Amino acid sequence: MDADVVIAGAGPTGLMLACELRLAGVDVVVAERLAEPTGESRAGGIHSRTLEVLDQRGILERFLAEGELQPVGHFAGLYLEFDESESRHPYPLMILQSAIERLLEEWAAELGVRVLRSAGVSGLRQDEDGVTVELDRPEAGPATLRARYLVGCDGGRSTVRKLAGIGFPGTEATMTALIGDVELPELTEDYVWVRRTPVGDYSAIAFEPGWFRVITSEFDRVAGRDDAVTFEQLRESLVRVAGTDFGMRNPRWVSRFSDAARQAAEYRRGRVLLAGDAAHIHFPAGGQGLNMGVQDAVNLGWKLASVVRGRAPESLLDTYHAERHPVAARVLHNTRAQSALVRPGPQTDALREVFGSLMVSDDVNQYLRHLLNALDIRYPVDGDHPLEGRRVPDADLKTAEGIIGVHELLHAGRPVLLDLHGAPGVTAVADGWAGRVDVVEARSEDGRWTVPAIGEVAAPAALLIRPDGHVAWAAGEGSAGGTDALRTALTTWCGPAARG
C-alpha cells in the first residue's frame, strides 16, 4: 500500500479529514488537481459548531487571529440574533476560504500529511483489499496510488463520485448568481448586506482594504453549467441589479453558482467515500457548505481511522452515512427555502414581511439559527439521556491540573470517558479499551449544562464523548445499569474490548 487513505481534494473538507486521520496515526495522501491554492475568497465564514470543532483540536486561535467575529447573522437576508449561552463561540467568524485552507494546510504539514499537487484523480478500481487510484499528473506523467480507502472531497463535480457510480439526485437551477473579488472605488460602504431590487439582489463585502467580494443574483436567467464566466458578465449583472457598477475594476477572480440542490444517494460505496461538496451542493445561503464539509470530515475521520487500524469493524463506516446524510438533507431544505425568500416580486415582499415579523419570536429565531449553526444536531444513538447523540457542551471542569473546558479534553482526537461524580464502576469498564479511550476524572463547576434546543439539564455523573465531540453515552446521578450501557456504547463506537 502507498497509503492507508487517499483523499481527493485539498479544500477545507479534504484537509480537515487528512488532519483527523493523521491525529489517529493513519498514513494519508491528499491528491489535489490544482498546482497551487487558488487564493480566491469563496466561502467567507465559520459557524459556531465548526468553531467548536477547531477548538476541540486546539487550533481555533489560529483562525480567530485572522478573522472577525460578527454578532449577527441572517436567514435569506433577514437578521438573526445569537445566544451566548448556547456555546463558548456563539458568533460566526468572518474569514476568507483562502485563509481557512492555508491554515489547515499548515496544520496538515505539522502533522505529516503528504499533499500531491497537480494530481487529479482520473480513475479508480476497488477490490476486497483496497483501491487503486489513477492520477493525472500533467507535469510528471500518469501515476497510481494503492490505498485501503479513497475519500472524494473533490467538489460538486466530483470525479470520484462519478467514477464510483454514485447517484447525485436533486433539483435543477432556477437562477444564476455571479461572484467575484473586485475593487469598487465608488462604493462608500464597507458592508452591503443582501439588498433586493426588482431584478434580483446583490451584496458587497469588504474583506480587506479596497477589495470587495461582490455577489449578484438574477432569477430570470439560468446559465449553463459549462458556460464561460467573465468579469464583464459580473459588471453587467451588477448594473442590471443595482443600477450601477460602482466603478468596478481589477478583478482577482470571478465565478458562478446557482440554487441547484443535489445530494449523493450514498456516502459510501465499498472502499470509496464522499465528503463535503462531493456529497452535497446547494444554494450557498448562510455559508453552510464549508461548515458542513468540515463537520463531515470530523464525523468520518475517527471512524475511518478506527477501521483502518483494526480497532473497529468496517460496519462503523455505515454510521457516517446514517448520521451525516440527514444533516445535509436539512441544509438542502433550508437553502431551498432561502432561495425562495430572496426572489424579487410583490408576493415575496409580502412573504418576507410576514416571515420577518415571526422572527421576532425567540423560538423562531432559535429554530432558524440552529439550522445555520448546527448546534442542535442529535445523532441517532441508543439511550434516553438528553445529552446522548448531541454535541457535548464546553462546560468548565475542575481537574487535578486546574480548571479546563470539556473541549480541551478532545485535542488528541480520541474518545474520552469523563467521570464527573465518581459513578460506580465506570472507570473499571474502560479497562478493556485501554490505549483507545482517555479516562478523565473531574468535577463540573456548574450543576446545570445548557444544551441548544433543550435548555438546561443537570450535569451528568459520567459520559462517553466521541472524538467528534458528540456524546455516545451519558449517565445521570444515581443511574442504575449504567455500566452495561457504557460497555455497549464502547463496543459500538470503539470496537470490541481487548482480550485480557
MOPECOR-V999180 format. One record per helix or strand of 2 or more residues. SS is the DSSP state (alpha for helix, beta for strand). FROM is the first residue (numbers start at 1). TO is the last residue. Records with the same first field share a line. If there is no record, write none. Layout:
# MOPECOR-V999180
SS->FROM-TO / FROM-TO
This chain:
# MOPECOR-V999180
beta->3-8 / 28-31 / 45-46 / 68-70 / 72-75 / 78-81 / 92-94 / 114-116 / 120-126 / 131-136 / 143-152 / 168-171 / 176-184 / 191-196 / 200-208 / 211-218 / 248-257 / 261-264 / 268-269 / 272-274 / 280-281 / 390-391 / 396-399 / 402-405 / 415-419 / 437-441 / 443-444 / 448-451 / 455-458 / 462-465 / 470-475
alpha->12-23 / 48-56 / 60-64 / 97-111 / 159-163 / 231-242 / 276-278 / 285-308 / 314-341 / 346-358 / 362-373 / 406-410 / 426-433 / 482-494
